[in-house]
Amino acid sequence: MKNSYFTNLNLPKTDFALLLFRIAIGGMMLVHGIPKLIQLFSGEEIVFANPIGIGVTASLALSVVAEVICSGLIILGLGTRLAVIPLIINMAVAVLIYHATDGFQAQELGALYLICYVVLFYSGSGKYSLDYKFLKK
């Protein structure tokens, strides 16, 4: 019971927690990104938001890059700190621009993803990642 309230970091447990966190958050974002990827390459007319005024195709393509490619990199732990930057931007646009007038219920999921990506930006990918494998000295 005493160990339940111990506040010092246990690095092996923290590294394992980061692995689980990366896989979970990356996998959950893929669920949002794969339908967008299919829409992008379907050949049909693209129906997507244009919140920053760059066009619907460009907006969809940037979302696909962030939600599919960057999520895959996060799952692998490859370039994690760089891979979360497009996702942070994507979620910030979703929360602060696209859903700005929709109220908290519409903003909540995007805000949760945004917080998760900011945490990964600061924490890095941990020991159980390709980043660690390639960058360890």
NORZICOR-V12316 format. One record per residue. RES is the residue in one letter. SS is DSSP state (H for helix, E for strand, C for the rest). OMEGA is omega in degrees with one decimal (NA if undefined). Layout:
res & ss & omega
RES & SS & OMEGA
RES & SS & OMEGA
//
This chain:
res & ss & omega
M & C & -178.8
K & H & -179.0
N & H & 179.3
S & H & -175.6
Y & H & 178.4
F & C & -172.8
T & C & 178.2
N & C & -179.5
L & C & 171.5
N & C & -170.5
L & H & 177.2
P & H & 178.0
K & H & 178.5
T & H & 178.2
D & H & 177.8
F & H & 178.0
A & H & 177.5
L & H & 176.3
L & H & 179.2
L & H & -179.5
F & H & -179.9
R & H & -179.0
I & H & -178.2
A & H & -175.2
I & H & 176.7
G & H & 179.1
G & H & 179.4
M & H & 178.5
M & H & 176.4
L & H & 177.6
V & H & 177.2
H & H & -173.8
G & H & -175.7
I & H & 175.2
P & H & 177.4
K & H & 176.8
L & H & 178.7
I & H & 178.8
Q & H & -178.1
L & H & -176.2
F & C & -177.1
S & C & -177.2
G & C & 177.7
E & C & 177.9
E & C & -177.7
I & C & 175.5
V & C & -176.6
F & C & 179.6
A & C & 177.3
N & C & -169.9
P & C & -178.6
I & C & 171.9
G & C & 179.8
I & C & -178.4
G & C & -175.7
V & H & -179.6
T & H & 178.7
A & H & 178.0
S & H & 178.6
L & H & -179.5
A & H & 178.0
L & H & 176.8
S & H & 178.6
V & H & 178.2
V & H & -178.7
A & H & -169.9
E & H & -179.4
V & H & -174.8
I & H & -178.1
C & H & 176.5
S & H & 176.1
G & H & 177.3
L & H & 178.9
I & H & 177.9
I & H & 179.2
L & H & -175.0
G & C & -177.8
L & C & -177.7
G & C & -170.5
T & H & -177.3
R & H & 176.0
L & H & -177.5
A & H & -179.4
V & H & -178.3
I & H & 176.8
P & H & 178.8
L & H & 175.2
I & H & 178.8
I & H & -179.7
N & H & -178.8
M & H & 177.1
A & H & 177.2
V & H & -180.0
A & H & -175.5
V & H & -170.0
L & H & -178.8
I & H & -174.1
Y & H & -178.6
H & C & -174.2
A & C & -176.7
T & C & -173.2
D & C & -177.7
G & C & -171.7
F & H & -178.2
Q & H & 178.2
A & H & -177.9
Q & H & -169.7
E & H & -177.5
L & H & 177.8
G & H & 178.5
A & H & 177.3
L & H & 175.8
Y & H & 179.9
L & H & 178.6
I & H & 179.3
C & H & -179.3
Y & H & 175.8
V & H & 176.8
V & H & 178.5
L & H & 177.6
F & H & -178.8
Y & H & -175.8
S & H & -171.7
G & C & -171.7
S & C & -179.2
G & C & -174.2
K & C & -176.7
Y & C & -176.9
S & C & 174.9
L & H & 174.8
D & H & -178.7
Y & H & -178.9
K & H & -176.5
F & H & -173.9
L & H & -178.6
K & C & -176.3
K & C & NA
//
